Amino acid sequence: MFQGTGSHVGKSLIVAGLCRAFADRGLRVAPFKPQNMSNNAGVTADGGEIGRAQMLQARAARVAPSIHMNPVLLKPETDTGAQIVVHGKRWATLSARGYTDQKAELLPRVLESFETIAATADLVLIEGAGSPAETNLRAGDIANMGFAEAADVPVALIGDIDRGGVIAALVGTHAVLEPPERSRIKAFLINKFQGDPSLFDEGLAEIAKRTGWAALGIVPYFAAASRLPAEDVLGLAVKQDAARARLRVAVPRIPRIANFDDLDPLRDEPEVEVLIVEPGQPIPGDCDLIVLPGSKSTIADLQALRREGWDIDIAAHHRRNGAILGLCGGYQMLGRSVADPEGIEGPAGTVPGLGLLAVDTTLDADKATSRVSAIHVESGAHVTGYEIHLGQSEGEDRARPVLTIDGRPEGAISADGRVIGTYVHGLFAGDAFRRAFLAKLGARATASYEAGVDATLDGLADHLQAHIDLDAILAIAQSRRG
Protein backbone atom coordinates (compact mmCIF):
# COMPACT_ATOMS: atom_id res chain seq x y z
CA MET A 1 0.00 0.00 0.00
CA PHE A 2 1.27 3.46 -0.94
CA GLN A 3 0.30 6.15 1.54
CA GLY A 4 1.42 9.78 1.48
CA THR A 5 2.54 12.50 3.82
CA GLY A 6 -0.37 14.56 2.46
CA SER A 7 -2.73 15.01 -0.46
CA HIS A 8 -1.30 15.63 -3.94
CA VAL A 9 2.07 14.01 -3.21
CA GLY A 10 1.67 11.88 -6.36
CA LYS A 11 0.21 8.63 -5.00
CA SER A 12 -2.13 8.13 -7.96
CA LEU A 13 0.58 8.54 -10.59
CA ILE A 14 3.14 6.48 -8.70
CA VAL A 15 0.65 3.60 -8.51
CA ALA A 16 -0.30 4.01 -12.19
CA GLY A 17 3.32 3.95 -13.30
CA LEU A 18 4.10 0.93 -11.14
CA CYS A 19 1.02 -0.87 -12.49
CA ARG A 20 2.44 -0.52 -16.00
CA ALA A 21 6.01 -1.34 -14.93
CA PHE A 22 5.07 -4.57 -13.14
CA ALA A 23 2.60 -5.55 -15.89
CA ASP A 24 5.50 -5.20 -18.33
CA ARG A 25 7.34 -7.77 -16.19
CA GLY A 26 4.57 -10.24 -16.90
CA LEU A 27 2.79 -10.00 -13.56
CA ARG A 28 -0.99 -9.86 -13.21
CA VAL A 29 -1.32 -6.47 -11.54
CA ALA A 30 -4.41 -4.77 -10.14
CA PRO A 31 -4.90 -1.34 -8.53
CA PHE A 32 -7.02 -0.77 -5.45
CA LYS A 33 -8.12 2.28 -3.48
CA PRO A 34 -10.39 1.62 -0.48
CA GLN A 35 -11.85 5.12 -0.35
CA ASN A 36 -11.55 7.89 -2.88
CA MET A 37 -12.91 11.44 -2.92
CA SER A 38 -13.38 12.91 -6.37
CA ASN A 39 -16.02 14.25 -8.72
CA ASN A 40 -14.00 12.86 -11.60
CA ALA A 41 -15.38 9.36 -12.02
CA GLY A 42 -15.49 6.71 -14.70
CA VAL A 43 -17.95 3.92 -15.48
CA THR A 44 -17.08 0.23 -15.46
CA ALA A 45 -18.49 -2.32 -17.88
CA ASP A 46 -21.23 -3.27 -15.42
CA GLY A 47 -22.40 0.33 -15.05
CA GLY A 48 -20.72 1.16 -11.74
CA GLU A 49 -18.77 4.29 -10.79
CA ILE A 50 -15.17 4.38 -9.62
CA GLY A 51 -12.62 7.17 -9.32
CA ARG A 52 -10.90 8.35 -12.49
CA ALA A 53 -7.50 7.51 -10.99
CA GLN A 54 -8.47 3.84 -10.65
CA MET A 55 -9.72 3.83 -14.25
CA LEU A 56 -6.29 5.08 -15.32
CA GLN A 57 -4.46 2.62 -13.06
CA ALA A 58 -6.47 -0.29 -14.47
CA ARG A 59 -5.55 0.86 -17.96
CA ALA A 60 -1.91 1.04 -16.90
CA ALA A 61 -2.15 -2.53 -15.58
CA ARG A 62 -3.84 -3.59 -18.83
CA VAL A 63 -6.87 -4.98 -17.01
CA ALA A 64 -10.57 -4.13 -17.17
CA PRO A 65 -11.68 -1.62 -14.52
CA SER A 66 -13.91 -3.04 -11.79
CA ILE A 67 -16.14 -1.53 -9.13
CA HIS A 68 -14.03 -3.50 -6.62
CA MET A 69 -10.94 -1.42 -7.44
CA ASN A 70 -12.56 1.55 -5.64
CA PRO A 71 -15.35 0.25 -3.40
CA VAL A 72 -16.10 3.59 -1.71
CA LEU A 73 -16.21 6.83 -3.71
CA LEU A 74 -17.11 10.17 -2.11
CA LYS A 75 -18.44 12.77 -4.56
CA PRO A 76 -18.59 16.21 -2.87
CA GLU A 77 -21.86 18.08 -3.45
CA THR A 78 -21.32 20.90 -0.93
CA ASP A 79 -18.47 22.11 1.26
CA THR A 80 -19.70 19.82 4.05
CA GLY A 81 -21.48 16.93 2.33
CA ALA A 82 -21.04 14.31 -0.36
CA GLN A 83 -22.80 11.58 -2.29
CA ILE A 84 -21.47 8.20 -1.17
CA VAL A 85 -21.00 5.58 -3.89
CA VAL A 86 -20.48 2.00 -2.64
CA HIS A 87 -19.62 -0.84 -5.02
CA GLY A 88 -20.33 1.47 -7.93
CA LYS A 89 -23.83 2.58 -6.89
CA ARG A 90 -25.20 5.52 -4.97
CA TRP A 91 -25.49 4.50 -1.31
CA ALA A 92 -26.35 7.72 0.53
CA THR A 93 -25.84 11.47 0.68
CA LEU A 94 -24.27 12.45 3.98
CA SER A 95 -22.69 15.37 5.75
CA ALA A 96 -19.02 15.06 6.62
CA ARG A 97 -20.02 14.36 10.23
CA GLY A 98 -22.62 11.83 9.14
CA TYR A 99 -20.10 9.95 7.03
CA THR A 100 -17.53 9.98 9.83
CA ASP A 101 -20.12 8.34 12.08
CA GLN A 102 -21.01 5.65 9.52
CA LYS A 103 -17.84 4.88 7.56
CA ALA A 104 -16.69 2.10 9.88
CA GLU A 105 -19.66 -0.02 8.80
CA LEU A 106 -18.29 0.06 5.25
CA LEU A 107 -15.04 -1.71 6.18
CA PRO A 108 -16.45 -5.23 5.55
CA ARG A 109 -17.52 -4.17 2.06
CA VAL A 110 -14.09 -2.67 1.40
CA LEU A 111 -12.38 -5.88 2.53
CA GLU A 112 -14.75 -7.91 0.36
CA SER A 113 -13.68 -5.89 -2.65
CA PHE A 114 -10.00 -6.21 -1.75
CA GLU A 115 -10.24 -10.00 -1.53
CA THR A 116 -12.11 -10.07 -4.85
CA ILE A 117 -9.32 -8.11 -6.52
CA ALA A 118 -6.53 -10.01 -4.77
CA ALA A 119 -7.93 -13.32 -6.01
CA THR A 120 -7.34 -12.24 -9.61
CA ALA A 121 -3.83 -10.77 -9.29
CA ASP A 122 -0.23 -11.60 -8.53
CA LEU A 123 0.30 -8.11 -7.16
CA VAL A 124 -2.19 -5.55 -5.83
CA LEU A 125 -0.95 -1.94 -5.62
CA ILE A 126 -3.07 -0.03 -3.12
CA GLU A 127 -3.42 3.75 -2.97
CA GLY A 128 -4.16 5.52 0.28
CA ALA A 129 -6.06 8.79 0.59
CA GLY A 130 -4.77 11.99 2.12
CA SER A 131 -2.36 11.01 4.88
CA PRO A 132 -2.20 8.60 7.82
CA ALA A 133 -0.80 11.54 9.80
CA GLU A 134 -4.34 12.94 10.01
CA THR A 135 -4.76 11.14 13.32
CA ASN A 136 -7.98 13.05 14.05
CA LEU A 137 -9.56 10.88 11.32
CA ARG A 138 -8.08 7.59 12.55
CA ALA A 139 -11.19 6.29 14.33
CA GLY A 140 -13.11 4.10 11.89
CA ASP A 141 -10.56 4.78 9.15
CA ILE A 142 -10.96 2.74 5.96
CA ALA A 143 -8.65 4.78 3.73
CA ASN A 144 -5.17 4.46 5.23
CA MET A 145 -3.93 2.62 8.33
CA GLY A 146 -7.39 1.38 9.26
CA PHE A 147 -7.53 -0.53 6.01
CA ALA A 148 -3.85 -1.53 6.07
CA GLU A 149 -4.26 -3.12 9.49
CA ALA A 150 -7.56 -4.82 8.65
CA ALA A 151 -6.15 -6.27 5.42
CA ASP A 152 -2.69 -6.85 6.93
CA VAL A 153 -0.77 -5.18 4.10
CA PRO A 154 2.68 -3.56 4.27
CA VAL A 155 3.00 0.16 3.50
CA ALA A 156 5.41 2.46 1.66
CA LEU A 157 5.18 6.20 2.40
CA ILE A 158 5.52 8.87 -0.33
CA GLY A 159 6.87 12.35 0.42
CA ASP A 160 6.61 15.33 -1.94
CA ILE A 161 9.84 17.35 -1.98
CA ASP A 162 8.42 19.94 -4.38
CA ARG A 163 6.32 21.56 -1.65
CA GLY A 164 9.25 21.69 0.81
CA GLY A 165 9.70 20.26 4.28
CA VAL A 166 9.79 16.66 3.09
CA ILE A 167 12.11 15.50 5.91
CA ALA A 168 9.75 16.95 8.50
CA ALA A 169 6.74 15.48 6.68
CA LEU A 170 8.14 11.94 6.70
CA VAL A 171 9.70 12.06 10.16
CA GLY A 172 6.64 13.86 11.51
CA THR A 173 4.35 11.16 10.15
CA HIS A 174 6.51 8.59 11.95
CA ALA A 175 6.22 10.61 15.16
CA VAL A 176 2.41 10.84 15.25
CA LEU A 177 1.65 7.23 14.30
CA GLU A 178 1.13 4.51 16.86
CA PRO A 179 3.98 1.97 17.15
CA PRO A 180 2.16 -0.84 15.26
CA GLU A 181 1.45 1.59 12.42
CA ARG A 182 5.06 2.78 12.28
CA SER A 183 6.24 -0.81 11.99
CA ARG A 184 3.74 -1.48 9.19
CA ILE A 185 5.56 1.13 7.07
CA LYS A 186 8.54 -0.65 5.54
CA ALA A 187 9.95 2.00 3.22
CA PHE A 188 9.61 5.51 1.84
CA LEU A 189 10.28 7.33 -1.41
CA ILE A 190 10.74 10.95 -2.41
CA ASN A 191 8.64 12.27 -5.29
CA LYS A 192 8.79 15.32 -7.62
CA PHE A 193 12.50 16.03 -7.17
CA GLN A 194 14.06 18.72 -9.37
CA GLY A 195 17.82 19.15 -9.64
CA ASP A 196 20.72 16.88 -8.70
CA PRO A 197 19.39 13.93 -6.63
CA SER A 198 22.79 13.38 -5.03
CA LEU A 199 22.28 16.62 -3.13
CA PHE A 200 19.62 14.84 -1.12
CA ASP A 201 21.72 11.83 -0.12
CA GLU A 202 22.13 13.18 3.40
CA GLY A 203 18.37 13.80 3.55
CA LEU A 204 17.66 10.16 2.72
CA ALA A 205 20.09 9.03 5.39
CA GLU A 206 18.53 11.37 7.97
CA ILE A 207 15.00 10.08 7.26
CA ALA A 208 16.14 6.45 7.39
CA LYS A 209 18.00 7.05 10.67
CA ARG A 210 15.04 8.73 12.37
CA THR A 211 12.38 6.29 11.13
CA GLY A 212 14.11 2.97 10.49
CA TRP A 213 12.43 2.82 7.08
CA ALA A 214 14.30 1.86 3.92
CA ALA A 215 14.67 4.34 1.06
CA LEU A 216 13.15 3.11 -2.21
CA GLY A 217 14.52 6.00 -4.26
CA ILE A 218 14.12 9.58 -5.42
CA VAL A 219 11.69 10.17 -8.29
CA PRO A 220 12.47 13.22 -10.43
CA TYR A 221 9.58 15.42 -11.52
CA PHE A 222 7.76 13.82 -14.49
CA ALA A 223 6.48 16.73 -16.57
CA ALA A 224 4.66 14.51 -19.09
CA ALA A 225 2.18 13.57 -16.34
CA SER A 226 0.12 16.57 -17.45
CA ARG A 227 -0.91 14.50 -20.48
CA LEU A 228 -2.63 11.93 -18.27
CA PRO A 229 -6.23 12.31 -17.06
CA ALA A 230 -6.17 14.28 -13.81
CA GLU A 231 -8.38 13.28 -10.90
CA ASP A 232 -8.17 16.50 -8.96
CA VAL A 233 -9.33 19.89 -10.21
CA LEU A 234 -5.86 21.26 -9.40
CA GLY A 235 -4.73 19.54 -12.60
CA LEU A 236 -6.64 22.14 -14.57
CA ALA A 237 -4.12 24.78 -13.52
CA VAL A 238 -1.51 23.41 -15.94
CA LYS A 239 -0.71 26.09 -18.51
CA GLN A 240 -0.11 25.50 -22.18
CA ASP A 241 1.62 27.38 -24.99
CA ALA A 242 -1.05 29.31 -26.90
CA ALA A 243 1.32 30.62 -29.59
CA ARG A 244 0.13 28.13 -32.22
CA ALA A 245 -3.52 28.15 -31.20
CA ARG A 246 -6.17 28.93 -33.79
CA LEU A 247 -9.09 28.20 -31.50
CA ARG A 248 -9.61 29.67 -28.03
CA VAL A 249 -11.81 27.65 -25.70
CA ALA A 250 -13.03 29.16 -22.41
CA VAL A 251 -14.19 26.95 -19.53
CA PRO A 252 -15.70 28.57 -16.42
CA ARG A 253 -14.42 26.83 -13.29
CA ILE A 254 -17.72 26.19 -11.53
CA PRO A 255 -17.46 25.16 -7.85
CA ARG A 256 -18.55 21.52 -8.28
CA ILE A 257 -16.94 20.87 -11.64
CA ALA A 258 -17.03 17.16 -12.48
CA ASN A 259 -15.48 14.84 -15.07
CA PHE A 260 -13.24 17.65 -16.25
CA ASP A 261 -10.93 15.17 -17.98
CA ASP A 262 -13.37 15.72 -20.88
CA LEU A 263 -11.10 18.71 -21.59
CA ASP A 264 -7.81 16.79 -21.73
CA PRO A 265 -7.96 15.85 -25.44
CA LEU A 266 -8.63 19.49 -26.35
CA ARG A 267 -5.70 20.65 -24.23
CA ASP A 268 -3.55 18.13 -26.10
CA GLU A 269 -4.17 19.80 -29.47
CA PRO A 270 -1.52 22.33 -30.61
CA GLU A 271 -4.08 24.49 -32.41
CA VAL A 272 -6.40 24.73 -29.40
CA GLU A 273 -5.94 26.90 -26.31
CA VAL A 274 -8.06 25.85 -23.33
CA LEU A 275 -8.45 28.72 -20.88
CA ILE A 276 -9.83 27.94 -17.42
CA VAL A 277 -11.76 31.02 -16.30
CA GLU A 278 -11.34 31.42 -12.56
CA PRO A 279 -13.97 32.98 -10.26
CA GLY A 280 -13.67 36.73 -10.30
CA GLN A 281 -12.59 36.79 -13.94
CA PRO A 282 -14.82 37.50 -16.96
CA ILE A 283 -15.12 35.04 -19.81
CA PRO A 284 -12.91 36.59 -22.52
CA GLY A 285 -14.80 38.25 -25.33
CA ASP A 286 -12.39 36.89 -27.94
CA CYS A 287 -12.94 33.18 -27.23
CA ASP A 288 -14.35 31.02 -30.02
CA LEU A 289 -16.00 28.31 -27.92
CA ILE A 290 -17.37 28.24 -24.37
CA VAL A 291 -17.58 24.82 -22.74
CA LEU A 292 -19.83 24.41 -19.71
CA PRO A 293 -18.41 21.27 -18.05
CA GLY A 294 -20.03 18.58 -15.97
CA SER A 295 -21.27 19.45 -12.49
CA LYS A 296 -21.95 17.46 -9.33
CA SER A 297 -24.61 20.03 -8.31
CA THR A 298 -26.24 21.56 -11.37
CA ILE A 299 -28.55 24.02 -9.63
CA ALA A 300 -25.92 25.25 -7.16
CA ASP A 301 -23.35 25.66 -9.94
CA LEU A 302 -25.88 27.46 -12.13
CA GLN A 303 -26.48 29.90 -9.29
CA ALA A 304 -22.72 30.32 -8.83
CA LEU A 305 -22.33 30.97 -12.56
CA ARG A 306 -24.88 33.77 -12.28
CA ARG A 307 -23.17 35.25 -9.21
CA GLU A 308 -19.96 35.52 -11.22
CA GLY A 309 -21.80 37.28 -14.06
CA TRP A 310 -20.78 34.49 -16.43
CA ASP A 311 -24.39 34.16 -17.64
CA ILE A 312 -24.06 37.68 -19.06
CA ASP A 313 -20.75 36.80 -20.72
CA ILE A 314 -22.24 33.64 -22.22
CA ALA A 315 -25.25 35.52 -23.59
CA ALA A 316 -22.94 38.15 -25.13
CA HIS A 317 -20.78 35.42 -26.65
CA HIS A 318 -23.89 33.88 -28.21
CA ARG A 319 -24.95 37.25 -29.66
CA ARG A 320 -21.50 37.49 -31.27
CA ASN A 321 -22.22 34.18 -33.03
CA GLY A 322 -19.91 32.24 -30.74
CA ALA A 323 -20.25 28.50 -30.20
CA ILE A 324 -21.28 26.94 -26.85
CA LEU A 325 -21.03 23.32 -25.71
CA GLY A 326 -22.64 21.96 -22.56
CA LEU A 327 -21.52 18.60 -21.16
CA CYS A 328 -23.87 16.77 -18.79
CA GLY A 329 -24.57 19.31 -16.02
CA GLY A 330 -23.48 22.04 -18.44
CA TYR A 331 -26.08 20.75 -20.90
CA GLN A 332 -28.75 21.02 -18.21
CA MET A 333 -27.70 24.61 -17.46
CA LEU A 334 -28.10 25.64 -21.10
CA GLY A 335 -31.80 24.75 -21.11
CA ARG A 336 -34.85 26.77 -20.14
CA SER A 337 -35.26 25.31 -16.66
CA VAL A 338 -33.92 22.80 -14.16
CA ALA A 339 -36.52 21.29 -11.83
CA ASP A 340 -35.70 19.41 -8.63
CA PRO A 341 -39.14 18.32 -7.36
CA GLU A 342 -37.73 15.79 -4.88
CA GLY A 343 -35.11 18.12 -3.39
CA ILE A 344 -32.22 15.89 -4.44
CA GLU A 345 -29.70 18.74 -4.70
CA GLY A 346 -31.24 20.96 -2.02
CA PRO A 347 -34.59 22.65 -1.47
CA ALA A 348 -37.23 21.37 -3.89
CA GLY A 349 -38.11 23.75 -6.68
CA THR A 350 -37.37 24.93 -10.22
CA VAL A 351 -34.78 27.44 -11.37
CA PRO A 352 -34.46 29.11 -14.78
CA GLY A 353 -31.64 27.92 -17.02
CA LEU A 354 -29.62 30.04 -19.43
CA GLY A 355 -32.31 29.64 -22.08
CA LEU A 356 -29.97 28.88 -24.97
CA LEU A 357 -31.38 25.42 -25.66
CA ALA A 358 -35.08 24.63 -25.94
CA VAL A 359 -35.02 21.84 -23.36
CA ASP A 360 -36.21 21.48 -19.77
CA THR A 361 -34.56 19.20 -17.21
CA THR A 362 -36.15 17.35 -14.31
CA LEU A 363 -33.82 15.84 -11.72
CA ASP A 364 -34.74 12.53 -10.13
CA ALA A 365 -33.12 9.97 -7.88
CA ASP A 366 -32.59 7.42 -10.67
CA LYS A 367 -28.94 7.89 -11.56
CA ALA A 368 -27.87 6.96 -15.10
CA THR A 369 -24.45 5.29 -15.25
CA SER A 370 -23.51 3.47 -18.43
CA ARG A 371 -20.82 3.13 -21.04
CA VAL A 372 -21.84 4.40 -24.44
CA SER A 373 -21.15 3.46 -28.05
CA ALA A 374 -22.67 6.06 -30.38
CA ILE A 375 -22.57 7.75 -33.76
CA HIS A 376 -22.02 11.48 -34.21
CA VAL A 377 -24.97 12.52 -36.35
CA GLU A 378 -23.23 15.27 -38.31
CA SER A 379 -19.99 13.50 -39.22
CA GLY A 380 -20.86 9.83 -38.87
CA ALA A 381 -17.86 9.38 -36.55
CA HIS A 382 -18.04 6.52 -34.07
CA VAL A 383 -17.95 7.70 -30.45
CA THR A 384 -17.30 5.82 -27.22
CA GLY A 385 -17.91 7.44 -23.87
CA TYR A 386 -20.00 7.16 -20.73
CA GLU A 387 -22.95 8.74 -18.93
CA ILE A 388 -23.11 9.68 -15.24
CA HIS A 389 -26.03 11.95 -14.41
CA LEU A 390 -29.25 12.53 -12.54
CA GLY A 391 -32.29 13.71 -14.47
CA GLN A 392 -33.69 13.81 -17.98
CA SER A 393 -33.93 16.65 -20.49
CA GLU A 394 -36.82 17.05 -22.92
CA GLY A 395 -37.74 19.76 -25.43
CA GLU A 396 -37.89 20.88 -29.03
CA ASP A 397 -34.14 21.09 -29.61
CA ARG A 398 -33.84 17.34 -28.97
CA ALA A 399 -35.25 16.97 -32.50
CA ARG A 400 -31.68 17.88 -33.55
CA PRO A 401 -29.62 15.27 -31.65
CA VAL A 402 -25.86 15.31 -31.27
CA LEU A 403 -25.52 11.52 -31.24
CA THR A 404 -27.49 8.37 -31.84
CA ILE A 405 -27.09 5.50 -29.37
CA ASP A 406 -28.46 2.26 -30.81
CA GLY A 407 -30.66 4.41 -33.02
CA ARG A 408 -31.89 6.51 -30.09
CA PRO A 409 -31.31 10.28 -30.36
CA GLU A 410 -29.15 11.84 -27.64
CA GLY A 411 -28.43 15.47 -26.86
CA ALA A 412 -29.76 18.67 -28.38
CA ILE A 413 -28.65 21.36 -30.84
CA SER A 414 -30.17 24.84 -31.09
CA ALA A 415 -31.95 25.96 -34.25
CA ASP A 416 -28.97 28.15 -35.22
CA GLY A 417 -26.57 25.22 -34.69
CA ARG A 418 -24.30 27.17 -32.35
CA VAL A 419 -25.40 25.72 -29.00
CA ILE A 420 -24.89 22.01 -28.32
CA GLY A 421 -25.68 19.89 -25.28
CA THR A 422 -25.01 16.23 -24.52
CA TYR A 423 -24.96 13.88 -21.54
CA VAL A 424 -22.11 11.81 -22.96
CA HIS A 425 -18.66 12.26 -21.40
CA GLY A 426 -15.44 11.35 -23.17
CA LEU A 427 -16.46 12.55 -26.64
CA PHE A 428 -13.21 14.35 -27.38
CA ALA A 429 -11.07 11.30 -26.61
CA GLY A 430 -12.16 9.93 -30.00
CA ASP A 431 -9.83 11.30 -32.69
CA ALA A 432 -12.48 11.14 -35.45
CA PHE A 433 -15.10 13.06 -33.45
CA ARG A 434 -12.57 15.61 -32.23
CA ARG A 435 -11.30 16.14 -35.78
CA ALA A 436 -14.83 16.75 -37.11
CA PHE A 437 -15.84 19.02 -34.21
CA LEU A 438 -12.74 21.20 -34.38
CA ALA A 439 -12.77 21.43 -38.17
CA LYS A 440 -16.18 23.09 -38.03
CA LEU A 441 -14.66 25.72 -35.73
CA GLY A 442 -11.62 26.30 -37.95
CA ALA A 443 -8.96 24.25 -36.16
CA ARG A 444 -7.17 21.04 -37.08
CA ALA A 445 -6.96 18.05 -34.75
CA THR A 446 -3.53 16.48 -35.14
CA ALA A 447 -3.05 14.59 -31.86
CA SER A 448 -3.73 10.89 -31.32
CA TYR A 449 -5.10 11.13 -27.82
CA GLU A 450 -5.55 7.54 -26.68
CA ALA A 451 -2.21 6.48 -28.15
CA GLY A 452 -0.64 9.45 -26.38
CA VAL A 453 -2.04 8.35 -23.00
CA ASP A 454 -0.58 4.87 -23.42
CA ALA A 455 2.77 6.26 -24.56
CA THR A 456 2.84 8.49 -21.49
CA LEU A 457 2.07 5.54 -19.21
CA ASP A 458 4.95 3.66 -20.84
CA GLY A 459 7.20 6.67 -20.25
CA LEU A 460 6.07 6.92 -16.63
CA ALA A 461 6.81 3.23 -16.09
CA ASP A 462 10.31 3.65 -17.57
CA HIS A 463 10.83 6.72 -15.40
CA LEU A 464 9.93 4.86 -12.21
CA GLN A 465 11.99 1.80 -13.12
CA ALA A 466 15.01 4.08 -13.51
CA HIS A 467 14.61 5.70 -10.11
CA ILE A 468 12.81 3.26 -7.77
CA ASP A 469 13.96 -0.13 -6.52
CA LEU A 470 11.16 -2.26 -7.97
CA ASP A 471 12.65 -5.47 -6.62
CA ALA A 472 12.47 -4.00 -3.12
CA ILE A 473 8.78 -3.19 -3.65
CA LEU A 474 8.12 -6.80 -4.69
CA ALA A 475 9.99 -8.07 -1.64
CA ILE A 476 7.87 -5.84 0.63
CA ALA A 477 4.67 -7.06 -1.05
CA GLN A 478 5.73 -10.70 -0.70
CA SER A 479 6.44 -10.20 3.01
CA ARG A 480 2.66 -10.19 3.60
CA ARG A 481 2.63 -13.90 2.80
CA GLY A 482 5.47 -14.60 5.18
DAFENHU-V652763 format. One record per run of one state. SS is the DSSP state (H for helix, E for strand, C for the rest). FROM is the first residue (numbers start at 1). TO is the last residue. If there is no record, write none. Layout:
SS/FROM/TO
SS/FROM/TO
This chain:
C/1/1
E/2/4
C/5/10
H/11/24
C/25/28
E/29/32
C/33/34
E/35/37
C/38/40
E/41/43
C/44/48
E/49/51
H/52/61
C/62/66
H/67/70
C/71/71
E/72/76
C/77/80
E/81/86
C/87/88
E/89/95
H/96/118
C/119/122
E/123/127
C/128/134
H/135/137
C/138/144
H/145/151
C/152/154
E/155/160
H/161/163
C/164/165
H/166/176
C/177/178
H/179/184
E/185/193
C/194/196
H/197/211
C/212/213
E/214/220
C/221/222
H/223/227
C/228/232
H/233/237
C/238/246
E/247/252
C/253/256
E/257/258
C/259/259
H/260/267
C/268/271
E/272/277
C/278/288
E/289/292
C/293/293
E/294/295
C/296/297
H/298/307
C/308/309
H/310/319
C/320/322
E/323/327
C/328/328
H/329/334
C/335/336
E/337/340
C/341/348
E/349/352
C/353/359
E/360/376
C/377/381
E/382/394
C/395/395
H/396/399
C/400/402
E/403/405
C/406/407
E/408/410
C/411/411
E/412/413
C/414/418
E/419/422
C/423/424
E/425/425
C/426/426
H/427/429
C/430/430
H/431/440
C/441/448
H/449/467
E/468/468
C/469/469
H/470/478
C/479/482
